[in-house]
Amino acid sequence: MIVGMWTMEFMYMKFFCIWRFFRSVTLLDGIEAPENMIRCMCNNYTFTGFWKSWHASFNKWTVRYMYVPMGGTKTQVFTIWPIFFFIGLWHDLWWRWVSWALCNCVFFSIEMIIIHKLYDCTFYKNFREKYAFSMWLEAFIKAWNVALLVTANLAITHGFESLPGFIKGCFASEGSMLASVCMT
């Protein structure tokens, strides 16, 4: 978990510096470029929040030209699949990017289903207002989601061949992300 978070932090800082440098150059030239990296990577507890802020200008393009024409929020669980596969292939024609897209789609779908079922449920709303430990439950769910986000983004390094072993190592081995999340 620590190596995964460190890798994600390194990637965040690398892209943050690159994008800020070139945005400042465009601003000096009088061109208003869209802001990327709106929020810190560790300040996002959902896949939706992470991907909206990671590459915000590309996200705007994707929403405008792919997500909305495919049905938008009405078909969200289904539209993320072709979008993430497109983004994976857009990065590179490499099977590891397809495994990255697959992991993101699976975990994103799980998140959407849980959020839709949980937050729309009146039982949970009453539970949340009545019991103080509900904030601990939400913290656990958010920590679990961050672990899934790290796992999905590190799938690039493993590809399809070793992806099952990688996921098992992340969640089922001693010292895994599951153990780390349970200790939070």
BAKOLSE-907776 format. One line per field, with one value per atom (N, C-alpha, C, O): residue in one letter; x, y, z. Coordinates in Angstrom, 1 decimal. Example, Ala and Ser with C-alpha at 12.3 -4.5 7.8 and 13.67 -1.06 7.14 Angstrom:
% BAKOLSE-907776
res	[A, A, A, A, S, S, S, S]
X	[13.2, 12.3, 13.2, 14.2, 12.8, 13.7, 12.9, 13.4]
Y	[-5.7, -4.5, -3.3, -3.3, -2.2, -1.1, 0.0, 1.1]
Z	[7.8, 7.8, 7.8, 8.5, 7.1, 7.1, 7.9, 8.0]
***
This chain:
% BAKOLSE-907776
res	[M, M, M, M, I, I, I, I, V, V, V, V, G, G, G, G, M, M, M, M, W, W, W, W, T, T, T, T, M, M, M, M, E, E, E, E, F, F, F, F, M, M, M, M, Y, Y, Y, Y, M, M, M, M, K, K, K, K, F, F, F, F, F, F, F, F, C, C, C, C, I, I, I, I, W, W, W, W, R, R, R, R, F, F, F, F, F, F, F, F, R, R, R, R, S, S, S, S, V, V, V, V, T, T, T, T, L, L, L, L, L, L, L, L, D, D, D, D, G, G, G, G, I, I, I, I, E, E, E, E, A, A, A, A, P, P, P, P, E, E, E, E, N, N, N, N, M, M, M, M, I, I, I, I, R, R, R, R, C, C, C, C, M, M, M, M, C, C, C, C, N, N, N, N, N, N, N, N, Y, Y, Y, Y, T, T, T, T, F, F, F, F, T, T, T, T, G, G, G, G, F, F, F, F, W, W, W, W, K, K, K, K, S, S, S, S, W, W, W, W, H, H, H, H, A, A, A, A, S, S, S, S, F, F, F, F, N, N, N, N, K, K, K, K, W, W, W, W, T, T, T, T, V, V, V, V, R, R, R, R, Y, Y, Y, Y, M, M, M, M, Y, Y, Y, Y, V, V, V, V, P, P, P, P, M, M, M, M, G, G, G, G, G, G, G, G, T, T, T, T, K, K, K, K, T, T, T, T, Q, Q, Q, Q, V, V, V, V, F, F, F, F, T, T, T, T, I, I, I, I, W, W, W, W, P, P, P, P, I, I, I, I, F, F, F, F, F, F, F, F, F, F, F, F, I, I, I, I, G, G, G, G, L, L, L, L, W, W, W, W, H, H, H, H, D, D, D, D, L, L, L, L, W, W, W, W, W, W, W, W, R, R, R, R, W, W, W, W, V, V, V, V, S, S, S, S, W, W, W, W, A, A, A, A, L, L, L, L, C, C, C, C, N, N, N, N, C, C, C, C, V, V, V, V, F, F, F, F, F, F, F, F, S, S, S, S, I, I, I, I, E, E, E, E, M, M, M, M, I, I, I, I, I, I, I, I, I, I, I, I, H, H, H, H, K, K, K, K, L, L, L, L, Y, Y, Y, Y, D, D, D, D, C, C, C, C, T, T, T, T, F, F, F, F, Y, Y, Y, Y, K, K, K, K, N, N, N, N, F, F, F, F, R, R, R, R, E, E, E, E, K, K, K, K, Y, Y, Y, Y, A, A, A, A, F, F, F, F, S, S, S, S, M, M, M, M, W, W, W, W, L, L, L, L, E, E, E, E, A, A, A, A, F, F, F, F, I, I, I, I, K, K, K, K, A, A, A, A, W, W, W, W, N, N, N, N, V, V, V, V, A, A, A, A, L, L, L, L, L, L, L, L, V, V, V, V, T, T, T, T, A, A, A, A, N, N, N, N, L, L, L, L, A, A, A, A, I, I, I, I, T, T, T, T, H, H, H, H, G, G, G, G, F, F, F, F, E, E, E, E, S, S, S, S, L, L, L, L, P, P, P, P, G, G, G, G, F, F, F, F, I, I, I, I, K, K, K, K, G, G, G, G, C, C, C, C, F, F, F, F, A, A, A, A, S, S, S, S, E, E, E, E, G, G, G, G, S, S, S, S, M, M, M, M, L, L, L, L, A, A, A, A, S, S, S, S, V, V, V, V, C, C, C, C, M, M, M, M, T, T, T, T]
X	[0.8, 0.0, 0.9, 0.6, 1.9, 2.8, 3.5, 3.6, 4.0, 4.7, 3.7, 4.0, 2.4, 1.4, 1.1, 0.9, 0.9, 0.6, 1.8, 1.5, 3.0, 4.1, 4.2, 4.5, 4.0, 4.0, 2.9, 3.2, 1.7, 0.6, 1.0, 0.7, 1.6, 2.0, 3.1, 3.1, 4.0, 5.1, 4.5, 4.8, 3.5, 2.9, 2.1, 2.1, 1.4, 0.7, 1.6, 1.3, 2.7, 3.6, 4.3, 4.5, 4.6, 5.2, 4.3, 4.7, 3.0, 2.1, 1.7, 1.5, 1.6, 1.3, 2.3, 1.9, 3.6, 4.6, 4.6, 4.7, 4.5, 4.5, 3.3, 3.5, 2.1, 0.9, 0.9, 0.5, 1.4, 1.4, 2.5, 2.2, 3.6, 4.6, 4.0, 4.1, 3.4, 2.9, 1.7, 1.4, 0.9, -0.3, 0.2, -0.3, 1.3, 1.9, 2.4, 2.3, 3.0, 3.5, 2.4, 2.5, 1.3, 0.1, -0.5, -1.0, -0.5, -1.1, -0.2, -0.7, 1.1, 2.0, 1.8, 2.1, 1.4, 1.2, -0.3, -0.6, -1.1, -2.4, -3.5, -4.6, -3.2, -4.2, -4.6, -3.8, -5.9, -6.5, -6.7, -7.7, -5.7, -5.8, -6.6, -6.5, -7.4, -8.1, -7.2, -6.0, -7.6, -6.8, -7.0, -8.1, -5.8, -5.8, -5.3, -4.8, -5.5, -5.1, -5.8, -5.1, -7.1, -7.9, -7.7, -7.6, -7.7, -7.6, -6.5, -6.1, -5.9, -4.8, -5.3, -6.5, -4.5, -4.9, -5.4, -6.3, -4.8, -5.2, -6.5, -7.0, -7.0, -8.2, -9.4, -10.5, -9.3, -10.4, -10.7, -9.8, -12.0, -12.4, -13.3, -13.8, -13.5, -14.4, -13.7, -12.8, -14.0, -13.5, -13.9, -13.2, -15.2, -15.7, -14.9, -14.5, -14.7, -13.9, -12.5, -12.0, -11.9, -10.5, -10.4, -9.6, -11.3, -11.1, -11.6, -11.2, -12.5, -12.9, -11.7, -11.6, -10.9, -9.8, -8.5, -7.6, -8.3, -6.9, -6.5, -5.5, -7.2, -6.9, -8.2, -8.9, -8.5, -9.8, -10.1, -11.3, -9.1, -9.4, -9.8, -10.7, -9.1, -9.5, -10.8, -11.6, -11.1, -12.4, -13.5, -14.6, -13.3, -14.4, -14.6, -15.8, -13.6, -13.7, -14.4, -15.3, -14.0, -14.6, -16.1, -16.9, -16.5, -17.9, -18.7, -19.7, -18.1, -18.9, -19.0, -20.1, -18.0, -18.0, -18.3, -18.5, -18.2, -18.5, -19.6, -20.5, -19.4, -20.3, -21.7, -22.7, -21.9, -23.3, -23.9, -25.1, -23.2, -23.9, -24.2, -25.1, -23.5, -23.8, -24.9, -25.3, -25.5, -26.6, -26.4, -27.4, -25.2, -24.9, -25.2, -24.9, -25.8, -26.1, -27.1, -27.2, -28.0, -29.0, -28.4, -28.9, -27.3, -26.6, -25.2, -24.3, -24.9, -23.6, -22.8, -21.6, -23.4, -22.7, -22.3, -21.3, -23.0, -22.6, -21.7, -20.9, -21.9, -21.0, -19.6, -18.7, -19.3, -17.9, -17.0, -15.8, -17.6, -16.8, -16.2, -14.9, -16.9, -16.3, -15.4, -14.4, -15.8, -15.0, -13.6, -12.6, -13.6, -12.3, -11.4, -10.2, -12.1, -11.3, -10.7, -9.6, -11.5, -11.0, -9.8, -8.8, -9.9, -8.9, -7.6, -6.5, -7.8, -6.7, -6.0, -4.7, -6.7, -6.1, -5.6, -4.6, -6.1, -5.6, -4.3, -3.4, -4.0, -2.7, -1.7, -0.6, -2.0, -1.1, -1.8, -2.6, -1.4, -1.9, -1.1, -0.3, -1.4, -0.7, -1.7, -2.6, -1.6, -2.6, -2.6, -3.7, -1.6, -1.6, -2.5, -3.1, -2.7, -3.7, -5.1, -6.0, -5.3, -6.6, -6.9, -8.1, -5.9, -6.2, -6.4, -7.2, -5.7, -6.0, -7.5, -8.2, -7.9, -9.3, -10.3, -11.3, -10.0, -10.9, -11.0, -12.1, -9.9, -9.9, -10.7, -11.5, -10.4, -11.1, -12.6, -13.4, -13.0, -14.4, -15.1, -16.2, -14.5, -15.0, -15.2, -16.3, -14.1, -14.2, -15.1, -15.8, -15.1, -16.0, -17.5, -18.3, -17.8, -19.1, -19.6, -20.7, -18.7, -19.0, -19.3, -20.3, -18.5, -18.7, -20.0, -20.8, -20.4, -21.6, -22.8, -23.8, -22.8, -23.9, -24.0, -25.2, -22.9, -23.0, -23.5, -24.4, -23.0, -23.4, -24.9, -25.6, -25.3, -26.7, -27.6, -28.6, -27.2, -28.1, -28.0, -29.1, -26.8, -26.7, -27.2, -28.0, -26.8, -27.2, -28.6, -29.2, -29.2, -30.7, -31.6, -32.8, -31.0, -31.8, -32.2, -31.3, -33.4, -33.9, -33.4, -33.1, -33.2, -32.7, -31.3, -31.0, -30.4, -29.1, -29.1, -28.3, -30.0, -30.1, -30.5, -29.9, -31.4, -31.8, -30.7, -30.4, -30.0, -28.9, -27.8, -27.2, -27.5, -26.5, -26.8, -25.8, -28.0, -28.4, -28.4, -28.2, -28.8, -29.0, -27.7, -27.6, -26.8, -25.6, -24.4, -24.1, -23.6, -22.3, -21.3, -20.4, -21.3, -20.3, -20.5, -19.7, -21.5, -21.7, -20.6, -20.3, -20.0, -18.9, -17.7, -16.9, -17.5, -16.4, -16.7, -15.8, -17.9, -18.3, -18.0, -17.4, -18.4, -18.1, -16.6, -16.1, -15.8, -14.3, -13.8, -12.8, -14.3, -13.8, -14.1, -13.3, -15.3, -15.7, -14.8, -14.4, -14.5, -13.7, -12.3, -11.6, -11.8, -10.4, -10.3, -9.3, -11.4, -11.4, -11.4, -10.8, -12.2, -12.2, -10.9, -10.5, -10.1, -8.8, -7.9, -7.1, -8.0, -7.2, -7.6, -6.7, -8.9, -9.3, -8.7, -8.3, -8.7, -8.2, -6.7, -6.3, -6.0, -4.6, -4.3, -3.5, -5.1, -5.0, -5.3, -4.6, -6.4, -6.7, -5.6, -5.3, -5.0, -4.0, -2.7, -1.8, -2.4, -1.2, -1.3, -0.3, -2.5, -2.7, -1.9, -1.6, -1.5, -0.7, 0.6, 1.1, 1.2, 2.5, 2.4, 3.4, 1.2, 1.1, 0.5, 0.8, -0.4, -1.1, -1.9, -2.2, -2.4, -3.3, -2.6, -3.2, -1.4, -0.7, -0.6, -0.9, -0.2, -0.1, -1.1, -0.9, -2.2, -3.2, -3.9, -4.1, -4.3, -5.0, -4.1, -4.5, -2.8, -1.8, -1.6, -1.5, -1.6, -1.5, -2.7, -2.5, -3.9, -5.1, -5.1, -5.5, -4.8, -4.7, -3.7, -4.0, -2.6, -1.5, -2.0, -1.6, -2.8, -3.3, -4.3, -4.4, -5.1, -6.3, -6.3, -7.0, -5.5, -5.6, -4.4, -4.4, -3.3, -2.0, -1.8, -2.4, -0.8, -0.5, 0.2, 1.0, -0.3, 0.2, -0.4, 0.2, -1.5, -2.1, -2.9, -3.0, -3.5, -4.3, -5.5, -6.0, -6.1, -7.3, -6.9, -7.7, -5.7, -5.3, -5.1, -5.4, -4.4, -4.2, -5.4, -5.5, -6.4, -7.7, -8.5, -9.1, -8.4, -9.1, -8.5, -9.2, -7.2, -6.6, -6.9, -6.6, -7.5, -7.8, -9.0, -9.4]
Y	[-1.2, 0.0, 1.2, 2.2, 1.2, 2.4, 2.7, 3.8, 1.6, 1.8, 2.3, 3.1, 1.7, 2.2, 3.6, 4.4, 4.1, 5.5, 6.4, 7.4, 5.9, 6.7, 6.8, 7.9, 5.8, 5.8, 6.8, 7.6, 6.7, 7.7, 9.1, 10.0, 9.3, 10.7, 11.2, 12.4, 10.4, 10.7, 11.1, 12.1, 10.3, 10.6, 11.9, 12.7, 12.1, 13.4, 14.6, 15.5, 14.5, 15.7, 15.9, 17.0, 14.8, 14.9, 15.6, 16.6, 15.2, 15.8, 17.2, 18.1, 17.4, 18.7, 19.7, 20.8, 19.4, 20.4, 20.6, 21.8, 19.6, 19.7, 20.6, 21.5, 20.2, 21.0, 22.4, 23.3, 22.7, 24.0, 24.9, 26.0, 24.3, 25.0, 25.4, 26.6, 24.5, 24.8, 25.7, 26.5, 25.6, 26.5, 27.9, 28.9, 28.1, 29.4, 30.0, 31.2, 29.2, 29.7, 30.2, 31.2, 29.4, 29.9, 31.1, 32.0, 31.3, 32.5, 33.7, 34.8, 33.5, 34.6, 35.0, 36.1, 34.0, 34.3, 34.8, 35.2, 35.0, 35.5, 34.5, 34.9, 33.2, 32.2, 31.6, 31.2, 31.5, 30.9, 29.4, 29.0, 28.6, 27.2, 26.6, 27.2, 25.6, 25.0, 24.5, 24.0, 24.6, 24.1, 22.6, 22.1, 21.9, 20.5, 20.3, 21.3, 19.1, 18.8, 19.8, 20.5, 19.8, 20.8, 20.4, 21.3, 19.1, 18.7, 17.7, 17.1, 17.7, 16.7, 15.3, 15.0, 14.4, 13.0, 12.4, 11.6, 12.7, 12.2, 12.8, 12.3, 13.8, 14.5, 14.0, 14.6, 13.0, 12.4, 11.0, 10.2, 10.9, 9.6, 8.8, 7.7, 9.3, 8.6, 8.6, 9.4, 7.6, 7.5, 8.8, 9.3, 9.2, 10.3, 11.6, 12.3, 11.8, 13.0, 13.0, 14.0, 11.8, 11.7, 12.0, 12.8, 11.3, 11.5, 12.9, 13.3, 13.5, 14.9, 15.9, 16.9, 15.6, 16.6, 16.2, 17.0, 14.9, 14.5, 15.2, 15.9, 15.1, 15.7, 16.4, 16.0, 17.5, 18.2, 18.6, 18.5, 19.1, 19.5, 18.3, 18.4, 17.2, 16.0, 15.4, 14.9, 15.6, 15.1, 15.9, 15.4, 17.2, 18.1, 17.6, 17.6, 17.3, 16.9, 15.5, 15.3, 14.6, 13.3, 13.4, 12.7, 14.2, 14.4, 15.0, 14.5, 16.0, 16.7, 15.8, 15.7, 15.1, 14.4, 12.9, 12.2, 12.3, 10.9, 10.6, 9.9, 11.1, 10.7, 11.2, 10.4, 12.4, 13.0, 12.3, 11.9, 12.2, 11.5, 10.1, 9.5, 9.4, 8.0, 7.8, 6.7, 8.9, 8.8, 9.5, 9.7, 9.9, 10.6, 9.8, 8.6, 10.5, 9.9, 8.8, 7.9, 8.8, 7.7, 6.4, 5.4, 6.3, 5.0, 5.0, 4.4, 5.7, 5.9, 4.6, 4.5, 3.6, 2.3, 1.7, 1.0, 1.9, 1.2, 2.1, 1.6, 3.4, 4.3, 4.4, 4.8, 4.2, 4.3, 3.2, 3.4, 2.1, 1.0, 1.4, 1.3, 1.8, 2.2, 3.5, 3.6, 4.4, 5.6, 5.2, 5.7, 4.4, 4.0, 3.2, 3.3, 2.3, 1.6, 2.5, 2.3, 3.5, 4.5, 5.3, 5.4, 5.7, 6.4, 5.5, 6.0, 4.3, 3.4, 3.2, 3.2, 3.0, 2.9, 4.2, 4.2, 5.3, 6.7, 6.9, 7.5, 6.3, 6.5, 5.7, 6.2, 4.4, 3.6, 2.3, 1.8, 1.8, 0.5, -0.6, -1.3, -0.8, -1.7, -2.4, -1.8, -3.7, -4.5, -4.1, -4.2, -3.5, -3.1, -1.9, -1.8, -1.1, 0.0, -0.5, 0.1, -1.6, -2.2, -2.8, -2.7, -3.4, -3.9, -2.8, -2.9, -1.7, -0.5, 0.0, 0.2, 0.0, 0.4, -0.6, -0.2, -1.9, -2.9, -2.7, -2.7, -2.6, -2.4, -1.1, -1.1, 0.0, 1.2, 1.0, 1.5, 0.4, 0.2, -0.7, -0.4, -1.8, -2.7, -2.0, -2.0, -1.3, -0.6, 0.6, 0.9, 1.3, 2.5, 2.0, 2.7, 0.9, 0.4, 0.0, 0.2, -0.7, -1.1, 0.2, 0.2, 1.2, 2.5, 3.1, 3.5, 3.1, 3.8, 3.0, 3.6, 1.7, 0.9, 1.1, 1.2, 1.0, 1.2, 2.6, 2.8, 3.6, 5.0, 5.2, 5.8, 4.7, 4.8, 4.1, 4.7, 2.9, 2.1, 2.7, 2.8, 3.1, 3.5, 4.9, 5.1, 5.9, 7.2, 7.6, 8.6, 6.8, 7.0, 6.3, 6.5, 5.5, 4.7, 5.5, 6.1, 5.6, 6.4, 5.7, 6.4, 4.4, 3.7, 4.3, 4.6, 4.4, 4.9, 6.4, 6.7, 7.2, 8.6, 8.7, 9.5, 7.9, 7.8, 7.3, 7.8, 6.2, 5.6, 6.7, 6.8, 7.4, 8.4, 9.5, 10.0, 10.0, 11.0, 10.5, 11.3, 9.2, 8.7, 8.2, 8.4, 7.6, 7.0, 7.7, 8.1, 8.0, 8.7, 7.9, 8.4, 6.6, 5.7, 5.6, 5.0, 6.2, 6.2, 6.9, 6.6, 7.9, 8.6, 7.7, 7.8, 6.8, 5.8, 4.8, 4.4, 4.4, 3.6, 4.3, 3.6, 5.5, 6.3, 6.4, 6.3, 6.6, 6.7, 5.4, 5.4, 4.3, 3.0, 2.8, 2.3, 3.2, 3.0, 3.9, 3.5, 5.1, 6.0, 5.5, 5.6, 4.9, 4.4, 3.2, 3.0, 2.4, 1.2, 1.7, 1.1, 2.8, 3.3, 3.8, 3.6, 4.5, 4.9, 3.7, 3.8, 2.7, 1.4, 0.9, 0.4, 0.9, 0.4, 1.3, 0.9, 2.6, 3.6, 3.4, 3.4, 3.2, 2.9, 1.6, 1.5, 0.6, -0.7, -0.6, -1.1, 0.1, 0.3, 1.0, 0.7, 2.0, 2.8, 2.1, 2.4, 1.2, 0.4, -0.8, -1.5, -1.1, -2.2, -2.0, -3.0, -0.8, -0.5, -1.2, -1.7, -1.3, -2.0, -3.5, -4.1, -4.1, -5.5, -6.1, -7.3, -5.5, -6.0, -7.2, -7.5, -7.9, -9.0, -10.3, -11.0, -10.5, -11.7, -11.9, -12.9, -10.8, -10.9, -10.1, -9.9, -9.7, -8.9, -9.7, -9.1, -11.0, -11.7, -11.8, -11.7, -12.1, -12.2, -10.9, -10.8, -9.8, -8.4, -8.1, -7.6, -8.3, -8.0, -8.9, -8.4, -10.2, -11.0, -10.5, -10.5, -10.1, -9.5, -8.2, -7.9, -7.4, -6.2, -6.4, -5.6, -7.4, -7.5, -8.8, -8.8, -9.8, -11.1, -11.6, -12.6, -10.9, -11.3, -10.6, -9.5, -11.1, -10.4, -9.1, -9.0, -8.0, -6.7, -6.0, -5.1, -6.6, -6.1, -4.8, -4.3, -4.2, -3.0, -3.3, -2.4, -4.5, -4.8, -4.7, -4.1, -5.2, -5.1, -3.6, -3.2, -2.9, -1.4, -0.6, 0.2, -0.9, -0.2, -0.6, 0.3, -1.9, -2.3, -1.7, -1.5, -1.3, -0.7, 0.8, 1.4, 1.4, 2.9, 3.2, 4.3]
Z	[0.0, 0.0, 0.0, -0.7, 0.8, 0.9, -0.5, -0.9, -1.1, -2.4, -3.4, -4.3, -3.4, -4.3, -4.1, -5.1, -2.9, -2.6, -3.0, -3.6, -2.8, -3.2, -4.7, -5.2, -5.4, -6.9, -7.4, -8.3, -6.8, -7.2, -6.8, -7.6, -5.7, -5.3, -6.3, -6.7, -6.6, -7.6, -8.9, -9.5, -9.4, -10.7, -10.6, -11.5, -9.5, -9.3, -9.3, -10.1, -8.6, -8.6, -10.0, -10.4, -10.6, -12.0, -12.9, -13.6, -13.0, -13.9, -13.4, -14.2, -12.1, -11.6, -12.0, -12.5, -11.9, -12.3, -13.8, -14.2, -14.5, -16.0, -16.4, -17.2, -16.0, -16.4, -15.9, -16.6, -14.7, -14.2, -15.0, -15.2, -15.3, -16.1, -17.4, -17.8, -18.1, -19.5, -19.4, -20.3, -18.3, -18.2, -17.9, -18.4, -17.1, -16.9, -18.1, -18.4, -19.0, -20.3, -21.1, -21.8, -21.2, -22.0, -21.4, -22.2, -20.1, -19.5, -19.8, -20.0, -19.8, -20.2, -21.6, -22.0, -22.4, -23.9, -24.1, -25.2, -23.0, -23.1, -23.5, -23.8, -23.3, -23.6, -22.3, -21.5, -22.1, -20.9, -21.1, -21.6, -20.6, -20.7, -19.5, -18.4, -19.7, -18.5, -17.4, -17.7, -16.2, -15.1, -14.9, -15.0, -14.8, -14.5, -13.1, -12.4, -12.5, -11.2, -10.2, -9.4, -10.2, -9.4, -7.9, -7.1, -7.6, -6.2, -6.1, -7.0, -4.9, -4.6, -4.7, -4.4, -5.2, -5.4, -4.1, -4.1, -2.9, -1.7, -1.1, -0.1, -1.7, -1.3, -2.0, -1.9, -2.8, -3.6, -3.0, -2.9, -2.6, -2.0, -3.0, -2.6, -4.2, -5.1, -6.5, -6.8, -7.3, -8.6, -9.4, -10.2, -9.2, -9.9, -9.6, -10.5, -8.3, -7.9, -8.5, -8.9, -8.4, -8.8, -10.3, -10.7, -11.1, -12.6, -13.1, -14.1, -12.3, -12.7, -12.5, -13.2, -11.5, -11.2, -11.7, -11.9, -12.0, -12.5, -13.8, -13.8, -14.8, -16.1, -16.5, -17.4, -15.8, -16.0, -17.4, -17.8, -18.1, -19.5, -20.4, -21.2, -20.2, -21.0, -20.5, -21.3, -19.2, -18.7, -19.3, -19.6, -19.4, -20.1, -21.5, -21.9, -22.2, -23.6, -23.6, -24.4, -22.8, -22.7, -22.4, -23.0, -21.4, -21.0, -22.2, -22.5, -22.8, -23.9, -25.2, -25.7, -25.6, -26.8, -26.7, -27.7, -25.5, -25.4, -24.4, -24.7, -23.2, -22.1, -22.3, -22.2, -22.7, -22.9, -24.1, -24.0, -25.3, -26.4, -26.2, -26.8, -25.2, -24.9, -23.9, -23.6, -23.4, -22.5, -21.2, -20.4, -20.8, -19.6, -18.3, -18.3, -17.4, -16.1, -16.1, -15.2, -17.2, -17.3, -17.5, -17.0, -18.2, -18.5, -18.0, -18.7, -16.9, -16.4, -16.2, -16.6, -15.6, -15.4, -16.7, -16.7, -17.8, -19.0, -19.9, -20.6, -19.8, -20.6, -20.2, -21.0, -18.9, -18.5, -19.2, -19.3, -19.5, -20.1, -21.4, -21.6, -22.5, -23.7, -23.5, -24.2, -22.6, -22.4, -21.8, -22.3, -20.8, -20.2, -21.2, -21.2, -22.0, -23.0, -24.0, -24.5, -24.4, -25.4, -24.7, -25.4, -23.5, -22.8, -22.7, -22.9, -22.3, -22.3, -23.6, -23.6, -24.6, -26.0, -26.5, -27.3, -26.0, -26.4, -25.8, -26.4, -24.6, -24.0, -24.7, -25.0, -25.1, -25.8, -26.2, -25.5, -27.4, -27.8, -27.1, -27.7, -25.9, -25.0, -24.1, -23.6, -24.0, -23.2, -21.7, -21.1, -21.2, -19.8, -19.6, -18.6, -20.7, -20.6, -20.6, -20.0, -21.3, -21.3, -20.0, -19.5, -19.3, -18.0, -17.0, -16.1, -17.2, -16.4, -16.6, -15.6, -17.8, -18.1, -17.5, -16.9, -17.6, -17.0, -15.5, -14.9, -14.8, -13.3, -13.0, -12.0, -13.7, -13.4, -13.6, -12.8, -14.6, -14.9, -13.8, -13.4, -13.5, -12.4, -11.1, -10.5, -10.7, -9.4, -9.4, -8.4, -10.5, -10.7, -10.7, -10.1, -11.3, -11.3, -9.9, -9.5, -9.2, -7.8, -7.0, -6.2, -7.2, -6.4, -6.8, -5.9, -8.1, -8.5, -7.9, -7.5, -8.0, -7.5, -6.0, -5.5, -5.2, -3.8, -3.4, -2.6, -4.1, -3.8, -4.1, -3.4, -5.2, -5.7, -4.7, -4.3, -4.3, -3.4, -1.9, -1.3, -1.5, -0.1, 0.2, 1.1, -0.7, -0.4, -0.8, -0.3, -1.6, -1.9, -1.0, -1.0, -0.1, 0.9, 2.1, 2.7, 2.4, 3.6, 4.9, 5.9, 4.9, 6.1, 6.4, 7.6, 5.4, 5.6, 6.1, 6.9, 5.5, 5.9, 7.4, 8.1, 7.8, 9.2, 10.1, 11.2, 9.6, 10.4, 10.5, 11.6, 9.5, 9.5, 10.5, 11.2, 10.6, 11.5, 13.0, 13.9, 13.2, 14.5, 15.2, 16.4, 14.5, 15.1, 14.7, 13.6, 15.8, 15.6, 14.9, 14.2, 15.0, 14.4, 12.9, 12.2, 12.3, 10.9, 10.2, 9.0, 10.8, 10.2, 10.1, 9.1, 11.0, 11.0, 9.8, 9.1, 9.6, 8.5, 7.2, 6.3, 7.1, 5.8, 5.6, 4.5, 6.7, 6.6, 6.1, 5.3, 6.6, 6.1, 4.7, 3.9, 4.2, 2.8, 1.9, 0.9, 2.4, 1.6, 1.5, 0.5, 2.7, 2.6, 1.7, 1.0, 1.7, 0.8, -0.6, -1.5, -0.9, -2.3, -2.7, -3.9, -1.8, -2.2, -2.5, -3.4, -1.7, -2.0, -3.4, -4.1, -3.7, -5.1, -6.2, -7.2, -5.9, -6.9, -7.1, -8.2, -6.0, -6.2, -6.9, -7.8, -6.6, -7.3, -8.8, -9.6, -9.1, -10.5, -11.3, -12.4, -10.7, -11.4, -11.4, -12.3, -10.5, -10.6, -11.5, -11.7, -12.0, -12.9, -14.2, -14.9, -14.5, -15.7, -15.6, -16.6, -14.4, -14.3, -14.4, -14.5, -14.2, -14.2, -15.4, -15.8, -16.1, -17.3, -16.9, -15.8, -18.0, -17.8, -17.2, -16.4, -17.6, -17.2, -15.7, -15.1, -15.0, -13.5, -12.8, -11.6, -13.4, -12.7, -11.6, -10.6, -11.9, -10.8, -9.5, -8.4, -9.7, -8.6, -7.9, -6.7, -8.7, -8.2, -7.3, -6.2, -7.8, -7.0, -5.8, -4.7, -5.9, -4.7, -3.7, -2.5, -4.2, -3.3, -2.6, -1.5, -3.3, -2.8, -1.7, -0.7, -1.8, -0.9, -0.1, 0.9, -0.4, 0.3, 1.0, 1.7, 0.8, 1.5, 2.8, 3.1, 3.5, 4.8, 4.5, 3.6, 5.2, 4.9, 3.7, 3.2, 3.3, 2.0, 2.3, 3.5, 1.3, 1.4, 2.3, 3.0, 2.2, 3.0, 4.5, 5.3, 4.8, 6.2, 6.6, 7.7, 5.7, 5.9, 6.1, 7.0, 5.2, 5.3, 6.6, 7.2, 7.0, 8.2, 9.4, 10.5, 9.4, 10.5, 10.6, 11.7, 9.6, 9.7, 10.5, 10.6]
***
